[in-house]
């Protein structure tokens, strides 16, 4: 059994309260992200989103006592996770929903330096593990590249005044959340792909719902994850 996925300034005043610099950084990074959306600049971050998508499939497989035979990430933003055993109906939705969930976790982690360090360490550990099970060079280079980036950012954070670790984690989290929702719409809702996770899930789920229907449901859940991360992230930052 296999799971195949292809995804072709200063302080400001708000409501009478002064909000910290991080809020403006958050807004500016989001604006820059959308301006650069279709450029090669964001490709590595999009591939990290694909990586977390595939890693979520793999985690779901292992949680249900299955075996992960390999993972691939392609330069065209597609990916594949090969699994054997496990609970199929649990593995299938884990890609899109897992990617959105990890985006939420990274956004919230970026609001605190200690949490950002933990998040960076966990992400680096996951990349190291996947480096040894990767089945193609795109994924290997992606893992090695981001391990190096995280290591450099960590050293700069600890030894210089160039402290951007929280902002890197924030950017990856926002990018992951937004790209996941974009993918759900593009892959599952706007066009019907019979080999998509949602179509496969509709076949194994006893509920009378089509693949597009499941795409809408997963999209709503992903939007909720992003909304929760944004709300609580802003609350934490405004009180810090």
C-alpha positions as CSV (number, residue, x, y, z in Angstrom):
1,X,0.0,0.0,0.0
2,X,1.3,3.4,-0.8
3,X,0.3,7.0,-0.4
4,X,1.1,9.2,-3.3
5,X,0.7,13.0,-3.2
6,X,1.4,15.3,-6.1
7,X,1.1,19.1,-5.6
8,X,1.8,20.2,-8.9
9,X,9.8,49.9,12.3
10,X,8.8,50.5,15.5
11,X,5.9,50.0,17.8
12,X,2.4,50.7,16.6
13,X,-0.9,51.6,18.3
14,X,-3.9,49.3,17.9
15,X,-7.1,49.7,19.8
16,X,-5.5,52.2,22.1
17,X,-2.7,49.8,23.0
18,X,1.0,49.7,22.0
19,X,1.8,46.5,20.2
20,X,5.4,45.2,20.0
21,X,7.7,45.2,17.0
22,X,7.0,41.5,16.3
23,X,3.5,42.3,15.1
24,X,4.9,44.6,12.4
25,X,7.5,42.0,11.5
26,X,4.7,39.4,11.2
27,X,2.7,41.7,8.9
28,X,5.7,42.6,6.7
29,X,6.7,39.0,6.3
30,X,3.3,38.0,5.2
31,X,3.2,40.8,2.6
32,X,6.6,39.9,1.3
33,X,5.6,36.3,1.1
34,X,2.6,37.0,-1.1
35,X,4.7,39.4,-3.4
36,X,7.2,36.6,-3.9
37,X,4.7,33.7,-4.1
38,X,5.4,32.6,-7.6
39,X,9.1,33.4,-7.6
40,X,12.0,30.9,-7.1
41,X,12.8,32.7,-3.8
42,X,10.1,30.9,-2.0
43,X,10.6,27.5,-3.6
44,X,12.7,26.1,-0.8
45,X,10.1,27.1,1.8
46,X,7.3,25.6,-0.4
47,X,9.4,22.4,-0.5
48,X,9.6,22.4,3.3
49,X,5.8,22.6,3.3
50,X,5.7,19.5,1.0
51,X,8.2,17.9,3.4
52,X,5.9,18.4,6.4
53,X,3.0,17.2,4.4
54,X,4.8,13.9,3.6
55,X,6.3,13.7,7.1
56,X,2.7,13.9,8.5
57,X,1.7,10.9,6.3
58,X,4.7,9.0,7.7
59,X,3.9,9.9,11.3
60,X,0.3,8.8,10.9
61,X,1.6,5.5,9.4
62,X,3.9,4.9,12.3
63,X,1.3,5.8,14.9
64,X,-1.0,3.1,13.4
65,X,1.8,0.5,13.4
66,X,2.6,0.7,9.7
67,X,6.0,0.9,8.0
68,X,7.4,3.8,6.0
69,X,9.3,2.5,3.1
70,X,10.5,5.9,1.8
71,X,9.8,9.5,1.0
72,X,10.4,11.7,-2.0
73,X,10.1,15.4,-2.6
74,X,10.3,16.8,-6.2
75,X,11.4,20.2,-7.4
76,X,7.9,20.7,-9.0
77,X,6.5,20.8,-5.4
78,X,5.2,17.3,-5.6
79,X,6.0,14.5,-3.2
80,X,5.3,10.9,-2.3
81,X,5.4,8.8,0.8
82,X,5.5,5.0,0.4
83,X,3.9,3.1,3.3
84,X,3.0,-0.5,4.1
85,X,0.3,-1.3,6.6
86,X,-1.2,1.2,9.1
87,X,-4.7,2.6,9.1
88,X,-5.3,3.9,5.6
89,X,-8.2,6.3,6.5
90,X,-6.0,7.8,9.2
91,X,-2.9,8.2,7.0
92,X,-4.7,9.8,4.0
93,X,-5.9,13.1,5.7
94,X,-2.8,13.4,7.7
95,X,-0.9,15.1,4.9
96,X,-2.9,18.3,4.4
97,X,-4.2,18.5,8.0
98,X,-0.8,17.6,9.5
99,X,0.9,20.3,7.4
100,X,-1.6,22.9,8.6
101,X,-1.2,21.7,12.2
102,X,2.6,22.0,12.1
103,X,2.2,25.5,10.6
104,X,0.0,26.4,13.6
105,X,2.6,25.0,16.0
106,X,5.5,26.8,14.4
107,X,3.6,30.2,14.4
108,X,2.8,29.8,18.1
109,X,6.3,28.7,18.9
110,X,7.7,31.8,17.3
111,X,6.1,34.0,19.9
112,X,8.7,32.8,22.5
113,X,12.4,32.4,22.2
114,X,12.6,29.2,24.2
115,X,9.7,27.7,22.2
116,X,11.3,28.8,19.0
117,X,14.6,27.0,20.0
118,X,12.7,23.8,20.7
119,X,10.8,24.1,17.4
120,X,14.0,24.7,15.5
121,X,15.6,21.7,17.2
122,X,12.7,19.4,16.5
123,X,12.6,20.5,12.9
124,X,16.3,19.9,12.5
125,X,16.0,16.5,14.1
126,X,13.2,15.6,11.7
127,X,15.2,16.7,8.7
128,X,18.2,14.6,9.9
129,X,16.0,11.5,10.2
130,X,14.4,12.0,6.8
131,X,17.8,12.6,5.3
132,X,18.6,8.9,5.8
133,X,15.3,7.6,4.4
134,X,15.0,10.0,1.4
135,X,14.6,8.3,-1.9
136,X,15.7,11.2,-4.2
137,X,18.3,13.9,-4.3
138,X,15.8,16.8,-4.1
139,X,14.7,15.7,-0.7
140,X,18.3,15.0,0.4
141,X,19.5,18.5,-0.7
142,X,16.4,20.1,0.9
143,X,17.1,18.4,4.2
144,X,20.8,19.2,4.2
145,X,20.2,22.8,3.1
146,X,17.7,23.6,5.9
147,X,19.8,21.8,8.5
148,X,22.6,24.1,7.5
149,X,20.4,27.2,7.6
150,X,18.9,26.3,11.0
151,X,22.4,25.7,12.3
152,X,23.7,29.0,11.0
153,X,20.7,30.9,12.3
154,X,21.1,29.2,15.7
155,X,24.8,30.2,16.0
156,X,24.0,33.8,15.0
157,X,21.2,33.8,17.6
158,X,23.5,32.7,20.4
159,X,26.7,34.5,19.5
160,X,25.8,37.8,17.8
161,X,23.1,40.5,17.9
162,X,21.7,39.2,14.7
163,X,18.8,37.4,16.3
164,X,16.3,36.1,13.7
165,X,15.6,32.6,14.9
166,X,12.0,33.5,16.0
167,X,11.3,35.2,12.7
168,X,12.6,32.3,10.6
169,X,10.3,29.9,12.6
170,X,7.4,32.3,12.2
171,X,8.0,32.6,8.5
172,X,8.1,28.9,8.0
173,X,5.0,28.5,10.1
174,X,3.0,31.1,8.1
175,X,4.3,29.8,4.8
176,X,3.3,26.3,5.8
177,X,-0.2,27.2,6.8
178,X,-0.9,29.4,3.8
179,X,0.6,27.0,1.2
180,X,-1.3,24.1,2.8
181,X,-4.6,25.9,2.3
182,X,-3.6,26.9,-1.2
183,X,-2.8,23.3,-2.0
184,X,-6.1,22.0,-0.6
185,X,-8.0,24.4,-2.8
186,X,-5.8,23.8,-5.9
187,X,-5.6,20.0,-5.5
188,X,-8.9,19.0,-3.9
189,X,-11.5,21.6,-4.6
190,X,-11.0,23.6,-7.8
191,X,-10.0,20.6,-9.8
192,X,-11.0,17.0,-9.2
193,X,-8.0,14.6,-9.3
194,X,-9.0,11.0,-8.9
195,X,-5.6,10.1,-7.3
196,X,-5.8,12.8,-4.7
197,X,-5.8,12.1,-1.0
198,X,-9.4,13.3,-0.7
199,X,-10.7,11.1,-3.5
200,X,-8.9,8.1,-2.0
201,X,-10.3,9.0,1.4
202,X,-13.9,9.3,0.0
203,X,-13.5,5.7,-1.3
204,X,-12.5,4.2,2.0
205,X,-14.7,6.4,4.3
206,X,-18.2,5.1,4.8
207,X,-19.6,8.7,4.9
208,X,-21.5,9.7,1.8
209,X,-19.1,12.5,0.9
210,X,-17.2,13.1,-2.3
211,X,-13.5,14.0,-2.6
212,X,-14.4,17.7,-3.2
213,X,-16.5,17.6,-0.1
214,X,-13.6,16.2,2.0
215,X,-11.4,18.9,0.4
216,X,-13.8,21.6,1.7
217,X,-13.9,20.0,5.1
218,X,-10.1,19.8,5.3
219,X,-9.8,23.3,4.1
220,X,-12.1,24.6,6.8
221,X,-10.1,22.7,9.4
222,X,-6.9,24.2,8.1
223,X,-8.4,27.7,8.2
224,X,-9.3,27.1,11.8
225,X,-5.7,26.0,12.6
226,X,-4.5,29.3,10.9
227,X,-7.1,31.4,12.7
228,X,-6.2,29.9,16.1
229,X,-2.5,30.4,15.5
230,X,-3.0,34.0,14.4
231,X,-5.3,34.9,17.2
232,X,-3.3,33.4,20.1
233,X,0.0,34.5,18.5
234,X,-1.2,38.1,18.4
235,X,-2.5,37.8,22.0
236,X,0.8,36.5,23.3
237,X,2.8,39.1,21.4
238,X,0.6,42.0,22.5
239,X,1.0,40.9,26.2
240,X,4.8,40.3,26.0
